[in-house]
Amino acid sequence: QAPFQGAFARQPLVFRNPSVFRYRPFIFRPQMSRPDTPDIANIKMAKPETNHKKALHLGVLIGLVVVVFGLDQVLFGTLGSFQSTSLKEFFGSSADLLVGAVLALAALQAYFWQSKPPSAPDGTKTGGASSKADSLKAAQLSLNKDLDRAFHNNKGYETKRLVRWLQNFEKEWGLPDALSYNLVLRAHARDGNCAAAGRWMKYMEEKGKATLCSYNTMLDACSKACDPKSAESWLQRMLDGGLKPNVISFATVIHAFARTGNETRAEYWQNKMLEMGVEPDTVSYNSLIHACGVKGNIQAAEGWMENMLQRQLPASVTTFASLIDACAKAGDLERAEKWMQEMLQRGIEPNVVTFGAVINACAKSSNLQRAEYWHATMLEMGVKPNVRSYSSVINACAKTGKAEEAVQWLERLEDSGLQSDAIVYSSVIDACGKAGDSEMAMCIFRRMQARGIQPHVVTYSALARPFAYKGHWQEVEDLAVAMEKTGQRPNEYFIYTQLLAYATAKPKETARAEQCIRSAVEAGLVPNQHILSGLGRAVGRKRATNLLAMLGHNVFG
């Protein structure tokens, strides 16, 4: 787990144009009225009434007139003897006819005023184009409201619904605003479907609806998919289209290359940003430092740190965590602790990621004492440890072969309420293996299974090692069978351990060693130097050379 927390932990940006929504970088949140505001509450009132509704209203009004005449006949008329009465007697007196006529005129007048276009605030009539514009505005607000609600349902199938709604709107009303298209683009990006997001982005370009926010969303989707080449392609496409990227655009592409440790391309886009007059921020420098840290290039990481400070940009806890992590990957504990002290002197409070990085540096340097010191310091500062911090201390125990201490730290982890995983247990088993305590290693393995944690190939390899050193090849073979039953295939390290068991057995199990390497190569394994040395110890160098040549791997020659 890299300490870098992402390139986009910045303050929200607010567009000055009220027609553009407010958003946090790469997470577009439309600036829309709430349900209790006039714009949303009156959407239905602003929509044009259909012919069905008009007919319904007219029918109701005519029905009222009929009811009045009916009551008049029930109370005062001779409805039951209609056949024996004249038309005049049936409808009643002249007064009844007058009342009925007034009611009919009132009904028609009411219908006329109900169908009349609304007046503007200044008293002038608003009909025709103005009424249509109001209806379009209401429909647009309704569409964005529905799109936003469906998007936040956070379900993959909702994305297709969003696309269908928007396309139906296009057929009925024409092109909606950029916000509607961006909401659909967000949905594709959220689903992790970069291909669909790319197709939608091109569709937006064709419709002339692609904005800076749209491109930034597309860049972020590519970055999260670990596809820096696509991110770079979209940024270049933006430049070719004459749209100037902002610092978020560049920082996203830099971060995409940083995740893969590609310092060259990350630095190229940093320089490109400066050429275009876009001032870098702390986030872009964090990405560059992280890019150097992936491969443990401390000097380059420290160079970017100094460059950032020269620009008077504030170094954040993420900056120091990335730099300390670079030192940890290079196994340079002294410089890792130096930058940790520098951060404390600047008054920046370290978090669990920063402590995890420095403890990991201690583990890489096999310094259990300093690992325990920094873990204690973390507790004193009120920072709650996570699984990684405990795992780093246990890893330090494994590096020094301190099996009992590793088991104690495992118990402390479980007592803290945190859920341990296969990596933690593998480290404890590895510590037992390095101490030559196969019984304790098997005990921890059974404990792991009892907790429902599925062992992986690294766990089996660590467990097999203490048996292999003792020449107990039967136990190693049993572990190989158990691992294959779980659907896992032995890796290079497990095959080496198995060959080592045959080599240290008394007498050596040369036939089993040959069958082991044959089966491994047939399964697609490519022998490395560890496997070759283990095979040489089991069957002899000359025989190993000939055997591997027969299998198509002429490595010793």
Secondary structure by P-SEA (a helix, b strand, c coil): cccccccccccbbbbcccccccccccccccccccccccccccccccccccaaaaaaaaaaaaaaaaaaaaaaaacccccccccccccccccccaaaaaaaaaaaaaaaaaaaaaaccccccccccccaaaaaaaaaaaaaaaaaaaaaaaaaccccaaaaaaaaaaaaaaaccccccaaaaaaaaaaaaaacaaaaaaaaaaaaaaaccccaaaaaaaaaaaaaaccaaaaaaaaaaaaaacccccaaaaaaaaaaaaaacaaaaaaaaaaaaaaacccccaaaaaaaaaaaaaccaaaaaaaaaaaaaaacccccaaaaaaaaaaaaaaccaaaaaaaaaaaaaacccccaaaaaaaaaaaaaaccaaaaaaaaaaaaaacccccaaaaaaaaaaaaaacaaaaaaaaaaaaaaacccccaaaaaaaaaaaaaaccaaaaaaaaaaaaaacccccaaaaaaaaaaaaaacaaaaaaaaaaaaaaacccccaaaaaaaaaaaaaccccaaaaaaaaaaaaaaacccccaaaaaaaaaaccaaaaaaaaaaacccccc
